[in-house]
Amino acid sequence: LGAGIIRVRNLDGVFLASGNEGSILRSTDAGRSFEKIMLPVFTTLSDFAQIPELSDGILAVGSKGKILRSTDKGLNWTNIESGSTDLLRVMVAEPASKTLLVAGRGGALLQSRDQGLSWQSASSASQTRISGVWRNPASGAILFWGDRILRVTQSGTP
């Protein structure tokens, strides 16, 4: 990844590193070696997350509204239409409703209830640029932050 690493995640023993060349680096040996995996689209990826209830499922989000989905622990990726052109920065799963949430700049807040196969706007009614997320494991509350703090309920709605 020529211009540097943007994000590294350990997802159940698979290390994924993203950069900005339309590829990722993938390791299954705790980072001792990496293989370069080409993506189906040229994009800069911002975040990775496991897909709940799909043991080998991984999602990746990035620039220009790109959402990528893998069902084989990151070996192969499919581009999923998001309906957004914003930079998507973070994602989180809301386990009670089995909703996946993706957020980014320009107030983008998207949700999926089918393991990331399709995405709909969760309309945050805010133009908050979102740069981070935290889920309280005790209460289930999800907080996105950036210009402001946005709280999402257990039903997956802001």
N, C-alpha and C positions, 0 to 999 in steps of 0.2 A: 504494500500500500504506500505508494510513493510520497504522498504529502502528509503522512503521519496518521497515527491512530486516533480516532475520535471517541470510541466507546469500546469497552471490553466487558463481557458478561460471562459468568459461569452458570450455565443452565443445565443442572443435573449431570455434571461431569463433562459437558461439552463447552469448551471455551470458544467464544465468537468475538472477533475483533473487527470493527468497521473503520473504513476510511472514506475517501471521496473519489475512488476510481471505478465504481461500479462492481466492486468485489468485496469479499470478506475473507478473513483468515479464520480457519477452523482447526481446533485441536481436540483430540480425544485422549491425550496422554498427559493431562495436567499442564499443558503449555510447553512440554519439552520439544515438540515439533508442531508445525502448522502447515496446512495445505491451503492454497489460494482457491477460492470458489468464486466463479464468475456469476454475476446476477443477471436476470433477464432484462433489466433496465439499468441505465447509467444513472446512478443516484448516490447521494451522500446519506448514509444511514446514521440515525441519532440514537436509536434504542432497540433492544431485543427483549422479548419476554416469552415465557412458555405459555402454551395454550392449555388452559385448565381442561382436564378430562380427556386430553389427547396426548398420550405419553411421549410421543416423538415430535409433537407439534411445537413450532416456534414461529413467532411473528417478528417482523422488523419494520420500523417506520423511519421516514426520512424526508428529504427535500421534495418540493413540488407535490406534496400530498401522497407520496408513495408509501404503500403498504405491501410488504412481501410476506408470503406464507410458505412454510416448509413443513412437511409431514414426515421427514426422515432425519431429524436432528441437524438440519442445516446443510445437508448435502445438495439438495435441489430446492429451487425457490420458484414460486409463482407470483406474478404481479396481480394484486387484487385492486380493483377500482375503488377508490375512497370517496370520490365526489368532491375532493378538496384539492386546492393548489397550494395551500399553506405549507410551511415547514412544520412537519409533525415531529415532536420532540420526545414525548414520553408516553408510556402506556402502563396500564394497571388492570388487573382482573378484580371484579367484585364478585366474590364467591357465592354469596347468598342468592343473587339473581342470575349468576353465570353470565354476567355481562362483561365484555372487554371494552375498555375505554382508552381512547387515544386523544391526546391534546397537543396543541402547538401554538404557533404565532397567530396573530389576527383573531384570537378567540376561538380557533378551531377546537371543537369537542365532538368526537365521533364515537359511536357505540356499535357493538356487534353482539348479537345474541345467538349466533350460529358458528361459534369457534373461529371467527375471523373470515368467513366466506363472503359476507356482505357487510356493508357499513352504512349507517344512517347518521345524520346530524343529531346531536343531543342538545342542540341550541343552548349555549351557555348564556345567551342574552348579554354577553359581555365581549368587549374587544380586548380583554386581558391577554397579553402575550404570556403564554404558559411555558415555564422552563423546568419545572420539577413536580414531582408527585410523591405523596406519602399515604399509605393505608394503615390505619390503626387496627392491628389484629384483634384487639379486644372489642371495640365497638363496631368495626366494619366501616367507619367513616373514611372517606377519601378526600384528601386535600390536595388541590393543584395550586401551585403558586407561580408568580411571575410579577407582573405589575400590581396584582392584587392576590388575595386568597379566595379560591372558589371551592366550596364544600359540595360534595356529591353524596346523595343519600344511598342507602343500601339497595334501592330499586334501580340504581344506576342513573338517576336524573339529578341535574344541578339544582 
